[in-house]
């Protein structure tokens, strides 16, 4: 049996990644255990047999705090001594630093999945340079990067100057949709609407999408956007609400709190297409869910997004520009035959590249290989 300790803060996409991994990997060959903190109250992963995954409390704060970070490092050392993992798999920036340092200290094979590098999320040049310097420093040690998309892998080599043999790839993958629970929210929505998923934040750049809806409304007065996933960890929510009011879009935009997956999928399924204005991504699960449901996707041309859309095949990639986004919203909104064709292509793309049923064996082989 190969014992894997996942080090991270399992919220949002990281929670989905770890949960899917634990649920689909062969539990006859792999034992997964996970660190989490008090904010991960809704995180209850199970293995392929439906058995609960062992969780260890490890408080990791997003902001740099030397005392708290040092405390997390020493607490993780105690966890590692107790668990005695064969592999450490770290997720996201802060856990990536603490987990990789621990892997180096104990000489345990270690993988790091960034899920979108932290230096892409800061507006401070000083912080950006600091984060890049920290990431570059790990080039000289044994831990390897396990990118979650081809574009993330390319960024590791291009920006951080990693040798390609130290950068592995396992694309984010999801399960087919087996159950959809009709949401009561649908009764309050218009028959035609478009959908996005993601907490209002710097990364998701929700304000740009609102500006795009405002521009599209000049030609499509009935345009309606549903924003799913509002509530948990939404630092830009107040500015989003303010902008909606300033642009008089209260009748054109609906903000929906976090829902269970099967209920959220019923709203996504009813939408015309999926749209995203993200500044960066790892490989977004919201878009993967859209592919499963056969939704055309209109996405900004950034890391992660560019792995999931082929221009004019299952959607469009656009610049981070509200006029360009609004123009393509109108294009898709008014051409039902184009939507139908792209819908079929989205389903094909998912089955070819992003089904976890097919891809989980690749991850198992990666785990086995780093132990050789």
NULOFI-99937 format. One record per residue (C-alpha): residue number from 0; x, z, y. Coordinates in Angstrom, 1 decimal, m for minus. Last residue first. Layout:
<rs>
[r NUM [X Z Y]]
...
</rs>
This chain:
<rs>
[r 371 [11.1 m8.0 4.2]]
[r 370 [8.8 m5.6 6.1]]
[r 369 [8.2 m8.1 8.9]]
[r 368 [7.0 m10.6 6.3]]
[r 367 [4.2 m8.4 4.8]]
[r 366 [2.6 m7.8 8.2]]
[r 365 [2.8 m11.5 9.1]]
[r 364 [1.3 m12.4 5.7]]
[r 363 [m1.7 m10.1 6.3]]
[r 362 [m2.1 m11.6 9.7]]
[r 361 [m2.3 m15.2 8.2]]
[r 360 [m4.8 m13.9 5.6]]
[r 359 [m7.1 m12.8 8.4]]
[r 358 [m7.4 m16.3 9.7]]
[r 357 [m10.0 m17.9 7.4]]
[r 356 [m12.7 m15.2 7.4]]
[r 355 [m11.6 m14.4 10.9]]
[r 354 [m13.1 m17.7 12.1]]
[r 353 [m11.2 m18.9 15.1]]
[r 352 [m9.7 m22.3 14.4]]
[r 351 [m11.8 m24.9 12.6]]
[r 350 [m15.1 m23.0 12.4]]
[r 349 [m14.9 m22.1 16.1]]
[r 348 [m14.0 m25.6 17.2]]
[r 347 [m16.9 m27.1 15.2]]
[r 346 [m19.4 m24.6 16.8]]
[r 345 [m18.2 m25.6 20.3]]
[r 344 [m18.5 m29.3 19.4]]
[r 343 [m22.1 m29.0 18.6]]
[r 342 [m22.8 m27.3 21.9]]
[r 341 [m20.8 m29.9 23.7]]
[r 340 [m23.2 m32.6 22.5]]
[r 339 [m26.3 m30.7 23.4]]
[r 338 [m25.0 m29.7 26.8]]
[r 337 [m24.2 m33.4 27.6]]
[r 336 [m27.7 m34.3 26.6]]
[r 335 [m29.1 m31.6 28.9]]
[r 334 [m27.4 m32.8 32.0]]
[r 333 [m28.5 m31.0 35.1]]
[r 332 [m27.0 m27.5 34.5]]
[r 331 [m23.7 m29.0 33.2]]
[r 330 [m22.9 m31.1 36.3]]
[r 329 [m24.3 m28.4 38.7]]
[r 328 [m22.0 m25.8 37.2]]
[r 327 [m19.2 m28.3 37.4]]
[r 326 [m19.7 m28.7 41.2]]
[r 325 [m20.0 m24.9 41.6]]
[r 324 [m16.7 m24.3 39.8]]
[r 323 [m14.9 m26.9 41.9]]
[r 322 [m16.4 m25.5 45.1]]
[r 321 [m15.5 m21.9 44.1]]
[r 320 [m11.9 m22.6 43.4]]
[r 319 [m9.9 m21.0 40.6]]
[r 318 [m9.2 m24.4 39.1]]
[r 317 [m11.4 m25.8 36.3]]
[r 316 [m11.5 m26.2 32.6]]
[r 315 [m14.6 m27.9 31.2]]
[r 314 [m16.8 m27.7 28.1]]
[r 313 [m16.9 m28.4 24.4]]
[r 312 [m15.3 m31.9 24.5]]
[r 311 [m15.1 m32.8 28.2]]
[r 310 [m12.0 m30.8 28.6]]
[r 309 [m11.0 m29.0 25.4]]
[r 308 [m11.9 m25.3 25.7]]
[r 307 [m10.7 m22.3 23.7]]
[r 306 [m6.9 m22.3 24.1]]
[r 305 [m7.1 m23.0 27.9]]
[r 304 [m9.2 m19.8 28.3]]
[r 303 [m6.4 m17.7 26.9]]
[r 302 [m4.0 m18.3 29.7]]
[r 301 [m5.7 m19.9 32.7]]
[r 300 [m7.7 m23.0 33.5]]
[r 299 [m10.9 m21.3 34.8]]
[r 298 [m13.7 m21.7 32.3]]
[r 297 [m17.0 m23.7 31.9]]
[r 296 [m18.0 m23.2 28.3]]
[r 295 [m20.6 m25.1 26.2]]
[r 294 [m22.4 m22.6 23.9]]
[r 293 [m22.6 m23.2 20.2]]
[r 292 [m23.4 m19.6 19.2]]
[r 291 [m20.0 m19.1 17.6]]
[r 290 [m18.3 m20.8 20.6]]
[r 289 [m20.0 m18.4 22.9]]
[r 288 [m18.8 m15.4 20.9]]
[r 287 [m15.3 m16.8 21.1]]
[r 286 [m15.7 m17.1 24.9]]
[r 285 [m16.7 m13.4 25.2]]
[r 284 [m13.8 m12.5 22.8]]
[r 283 [m11.3 m13.7 25.4]]
[r 282 [m7.8 m14.9 24.2]]
[r 281 [m5.3 m13.0 26.3]]
[r 280 [m6.9 m13.6 29.7]]
[r 279 [m6.0 m14.4 33.3]]
[r 278 [m7.6 m14.9 36.7]]
[r 277 [m11.0 m15.0 35.1]]
[r 276 [m13.8 m17.2 36.6]]
[r 275 [m15.9 m17.5 33.5]]
[r 274 [m19.0 m19.5 32.6]]
[r 273 [m21.1 m19.8 29.4]]
[r 272 [m23.9 m22.3 28.9]]
[r 271 [m27.6 m22.8 28.9]]
[r 270 [m28.4 m19.2 28.1]]
[r 269 [m30.7 m18.0 25.3]]
[r 268 [m27.8 m17.5 22.9]]
[r 267 [m26.0 m15.3 25.5]]
[r 266 [m29.1 m13.1 25.9]]
[r 265 [m29.5 m12.7 22.1]]
[r 264 [m25.8 m12.1 21.7]]
[r 263 [m26.0 m9.1 24.0]]
[r 262 [m28.6 m7.5 21.7]]
[r 261 [m26.5 m8.1 18.6]]
[r 260 [m23.3 m6.8 20.3]]
[r 259 [m24.8 m3.6 21.6]]
[r 258 [m25.3 m3.6 25.3]]
[r 257 [m23.1 m2.8 28.4]]
[r 256 [m25.1 m2.9 31.6]]
[r 255 [m26.8 m6.2 32.9]]
[r 254 [m26.3 m7.6 36.4]]
[r 253 [m28.8 m10.3 37.3]]
[r 252 [m27.9 m13.0 39.8]]
[r 251 [m30.2 m15.5 41.6]]
[r 250 [m33.0 m13.3 43.1]]
[r 249 [m30.5 m10.9 44.6]]
[r 248 [m28.4 m13.8 45.9]]
[r 247 [m28.7 m13.1 49.6]]
[r 246 [m25.0 m13.9 50.3]]
[r 245 [m24.4 m10.4 51.8]]
[r 244 [m26.4 m8.7 49.1]]
[r 243 [m24.5 m10.4 46.2]]
[r 242 [m21.3 m9.6 48.1]]
[r 241 [m22.1 m5.9 48.3]]
[r 240 [m23.0 m5.7 44.7]]
[r 239 [m19.7 m7.3 43.7]]
[r 238 [m17.7 m5.1 46.0]]
[r 237 [m19.3 m2.0 44.4]]
[r 236 [m18.7 m3.3 40.9]]
[r 235 [m15.1 m4.1 41.4]]
[r 234 [m13.7 m1.2 39.3]]
[r 233 [m16.0 m1.8 36.3]]
[r 232 [m14.7 0.5 33.5]]
[r 231 [m18.0 0.8 31.7]]
[r 230 [m21.0 m0.5 33.7]]
[r 229 [m21.4 m4.3 33.7]]
[r 228 [m21.0 m6.0 30.3]]
[r 227 [m23.3 m9.0 30.9]]
[r 226 [m23.5 m11.0 34.2]]
[r 225 [m26.6 m13.2 34.2]]
[r 224 [m26.5 m16.2 36.6]]
[r 223 [m29.5 m18.0 37.9]]
[r 222 [m29.8 m21.3 39.7]]
[r 221 [m33.4 m21.9 41.0]]
[r 220 [m32.3 m23.3 44.4]]
[r 219 [m30.1 m25.9 42.8]]
[r 218 [m28.4 m28.0 45.5]]
[r 217 [m27.5 m25.3 48.0]]
[r 216 [m27.7 m22.8 45.2]]
[r 215 [m24.4 m24.2 43.7]]
[r 214 [m22.5 m22.8 46.7]]
[r 213 [m23.9 m19.3 46.3]]
[r 212 [m23.3 m19.5 42.6]]
[r 211 [m19.7 m20.4 43.2]]
[r 210 [m19.3 m17.5 45.6]]
[r 209 [m20.7 m15.2 42.9]]
[r 208 [m18.2 m16.6 40.4]]
[r 207 [m15.3 m16.0 42.9]]
[r 206 [m16.5 m12.4 43.3]]
[r 205 [m16.4 m11.9 39.5]]
[r 204 [m12.6 m12.3 39.4]]
[r 203 [m12.5 m11.3 35.7]]
[r 202 [m9.0 m9.8 36.1]]
[r 201 [m9.6 m8.1 39.4]]
[r 200 [m12.7 m6.4 37.9]]
[r 199 [m16.4 m6.7 37.4]]
[r 198 [m16.7 m6.0 33.6]]
[r 197 [m17.0 m9.1 31.5]]
[r 196 [m19.6 m11.5 30.1]]
[r 195 [m20.9 m14.6 31.8]]
[r 194 [m24.2 m16.4 31.5]]
[r 193 [m26.2 m19.3 32.7]]
[r 192 [m30.0 m19.4 33.3]]
[r 191 [m33.0 m21.5 32.5]]
[r 190 [m36.2 m19.8 31.3]]
[r 189 [m36.0 m17.1 34.0]]
[r 188 [m35.1 m13.6 33.1]]
[r 187 [m37.4 m10.5 32.9]]
[r 186 [m38.6 m11.1 29.4]]
[r 185 [m34.9 m11.6 28.3]]
[r 184 [m34.2 m8.0 29.2]]
[r 183 [m36.1 m6.8 26.2]]
[r 182 [m33.2 m8.0 24.0]]
[r 181 [m33.9 m9.7 20.7]]
[r 180 [m31.6 m8.4 18.1]]
[r 179 [m29.2 m11.0 16.6]]
[r 178 [m27.7 m10.6 13.2]]
[r 177 [m25.3 m12.5 11.1]]
[r 176 [m23.1 m14.1 13.8]]
[r 175 [m19.9 m15.4 12.2]]
[r 174 [m16.9 m13.0 12.4]]
[r 173 [m14.2 m13.1 15.0]]
[r 172 [m10.7 m14.3 15.6]]
[r 171 [m8.0 m13.6 18.1]]
[r 170 [m5.1 m15.9 17.4]]
[r 169 [m2.2 m14.5 15.4]]
[r 168 [1.1 m15.7 16.8]]
[r 167 [4.7 m14.5 16.5]]
[r 166 [7.4 m14.2 19.2]]
[r 165 [10.8 m12.9 18.2]]
[r 164 [11.8 m16.3 16.6]]
[r 163 [11.0 m17.9 20.0]]
[r 162 [13.8 m16.1 21.8]]
[r 161 [12.1 m14.2 24.7]]
[r 160 [12.7 m15.4 28.2]]
[r 159 [10.1 m13.2 29.8]]
[r 158 [8.3 m15.8 31.8]]
[r 157 [8.7 m18.9 29.6]]
[r 156 [9.0 m17.4 26.1]]
[r 155 [6.4 m14.7 26.5]]
[r 154 [4.2 m17.1 28.5]]
[r 153 [4.2 m19.6 25.6]]
[r 152 [3.0 m16.9 23.2]]
[r 151 [0.2 m16.0 25.6]]
[r 150 [m0.8 m19.7 25.8]]
[r 149 [m0.8 m20.0 22.0]]
[r 148 [m3.2 m17.0 21.8]]
[r 147 [m3.1 m13.4 20.5]]
[r 146 [0.6 m13.0 20.8]]
[r 145 [2.5 m10.8 18.2]]
[r 144 [5.6 m9.8 20.1]]
[r 143 [8.5 m8.4 18.1]]
[r 142 [10.1 m5.0 18.0]]
[r 141 [13.9 m5.2 17.1]]
[r 140 [15.5 m4.6 20.5]]
[r 139 [17.2 m6.8 23.1]]
[r 138 [14.0 m8.6 24.3]]
[r 137 [12.5 m5.2 25.0]]
[r 136 [14.1 m5.2 28.5]]
[r 135 [12.1 m8.2 29.5]]
[r 134 [8.9 m6.3 29.3]]
[r 133 [10.2 m3.5 31.6]]
[r 132 [11.6 m6.1 34.1]]
[r 131 [8.2 m7.9 34.1]]
[r 130 [6.4 m4.7 34.8]]
[r 129 [8.8 m3.8 37.7]]
[r 128 [8.5 m7.3 39.2]]
[r 127 [4.7 m7.1 39.1]]
[r 126 [4.7 m3.6 40.5]]
[r 125 [6.8 m4.7 43.5]]
[r 124 [4.8 m7.8 44.1]]
[r 123 [1.6 m5.8 44.2]]
[r 122 [m1.6 m7.7 43.3]]
[r 121 [m1.4 m6.5 39.7]]
[r 120 [m3.2 m7.9 36.7]]
[r 119 [m0.7 m10.6 35.7]]
[r 118 [2.0 m7.9 35.3]]
[r 117 [m0.2 m6.2 32.7]]
[r 116 [0.2 m9.1 30.2]]
[r 115 [m2.9 m10.3 28.5]]
[r 114 [m3.8 m8.8 25.1]]
[r 113 [m0.2 m7.7 25.0]]
[r 112 [0.2 m7.5 21.2]]
[r 111 [3.3 m5.6 20.2]]
[r 110 [4.7 m5.5 16.7]]
[r 109 [7.0 m2.8 15.3]]
[r 108 [9.1 m2.4 12.1]]
[r 107 [10.1 1.3 12.0]]
[r 106 [13.6 2.4 13.1]]
[r 105 [12.3 5.8 14.1]]
[r 104 [13.5 5.6 17.7]]
[r 103 [13.0 1.9 17.9]]
[r 102 [9.4 2.2 16.7]]
[r 101 [8.8 5.1 19.1]]
[r 100 [10.1 3.0 22.0]]
[r 99 [7.8 0.2 20.9]]
[r 98 [4.8 2.5 20.8]]
[r 97 [5.4 4.0 24.2]]
[r 96 [6.0 0.6 25.9]]
[r 95 [3.2 m1.2 24.1]]
[r 94 [0.8 1.7 24.6]]
[r 93 [1.4 1.3 28.3]]
[r 92 [1.0 m2.5 28.3]]
[r 91 [m1.6 m3.5 25.7]]
[r 90 [m1.8 m3.0 21.9]]
[r 89 [1.0 m1.6 19.6]]
[r 88 [1.3 m2.3 15.9]]
[r 87 [3.6 0.2 14.1]]
[r 86 [4.5 m0.7 10.5]]
[r 85 [5.4 1.3 7.4]]
[r 84 [3.6 4.3 8.8]]
[r 83 [4.8 7.9 8.2]]
[r 82 [1.5 9.4 9.3]]
[r 81 [2.7 12.9 10.1]]
[r 80 [6.1 12.0 11.6]]
[r 79 [4.3 9.1 13.4]]
[r 78 [1.8 11.5 14.9]]
[r 77 [4.5 13.9 16.1]]
[r 76 [6.3 11.0 17.8]]
[r 75 [3.1 9.9 19.4]]
[r 74 [2.8 13.3 21.0]]
[r 73 [6.3 13.0 22.3]]
[r 72 [5.6 9.6 23.9]]
[r 71 [2.2 10.8 25.3]]
[r 70 [3.9 13.8 26.9]]
[r 69 [6.5 11.5 28.4]]
[r 68 [3.7 9.2 29.8]]
[r 67 [1.9 12.2 31.3]]
[r 66 [5.0 13.5 33.0]]
[r 65 [6.2 10.0 34.2]]
[r 64 [2.8 8.8 35.5]]
[r 63 [2.4 5.1 35.6]]
[r 62 [m1.3 4.2 35.7]]
[r 61 [m3.2 3.1 32.6]]
[r 60 [m3.3 6.6 31.1]]
[r 59 [m2.6 7.1 27.4]]
[r 58 [m4.1 10.2 25.7]]
[r 57 [m3.3 10.2 22.0]]
[r 56 [m5.9 11.6 19.6]]
[r 55 [m5.4 10.3 16.1]]
[r 54 [m8.1 8.3 14.2]]
[r 53 [m8.4 7.7 10.5]]
[r 52 [m10.5 4.7 9.7]]
[r 51 [m14.0 5.3 8.2]]
[r 50 [m14.8 3.6 4.8]]
[r 49 [m17.0 0.5 4.8]]
[r 48 [m15.0 m1.1 2.0]]
[r 47 [m13.3 m3.6 4.3]]
[r 46 [m12.2 m0.7 6.6]]
[r 45 [m14.2 1.1 9.2]]
[r 44 [m13.7 1.5 13.0]]
[r 43 [m15.7 4.0 15.0]]
[r 42 [m15.0 3.4 18.7]]
[r 41 [m17.9 4.5 20.8]]
[r 40 [m16.2 7.7 22.1]]
[r 39 [m13.0 5.9 23.1]]
[r 38 [m12.7 7.7 26.4]]
[r 37 [m11.3 10.8 24.7]]
[r 36 [m8.2 9.0 23.5]]
[r 35 [m7.2 6.7 20.7]]
[r 34 [m4.5 6.3 18.0]]
[r 33 [m5.4 4.2 14.9]]
[r 32 [m4.9 4.2 11.2]]
[r 31 [m5.0 1.1 9.0]]
[r 30 [m4.2 1.2 5.2]]
[r 29 [m3.4 m2.2 3.8]]
[r 28 [m3.3 m3.7 0.3]]
[r 27 [m6.6 m2.7 m1.2]]
[r 26 [m8.0 m2.5 2.3]]
[r 25 [m7.7 m6.3 2.6]]
[r 24 [m8.1 m7.0 6.3]]
[r 23 [m11.6 m7.6 7.5]]
[r 22 [m12.9 m4.4 8.9]]
[r 21 [m9.6 m3.1 10.2]]
[r 20 [m8.8 m6.3 12.0]]
[r 19 [m12.3 m6.6 13.5]]
[r 18 [m12.2 m3.0 14.8]]
[r 17 [m8.7 m3.5 16.1]]
[r 16 [m9.5 m6.6 18.0]]
[r 15 [m12.9 m5.4 19.3]]
[r 14 [m11.4 m2.1 20.5]]
[r 13 [m8.6 m4.1 22.3]]
[r 12 [m11.3 m6.4 23.9]]
[r 11 [m13.1 m3.5 25.6]]
[r 10 [m11.7 m0.1 24.8]]
[r 9 [m9.2 1.0 22.1]]
[r 8 [m6.4 2.6 24.0]]
[r 7 [m3.4 1.7 21.9]]
[r 6 [m1.1 2.5 19.0]]
[r 5 [m2.2 1.0 15.7]]
[r 4 [m0.5 2.7 12.7]]
[r 3 [m0.1 0.4 9.7]]
[r 2 [0.4 1.7 6.1]]
[r 1 [1.2 m0.9 3.5]]
[r 0 [0.0 0.0 0.0]]
</rs>
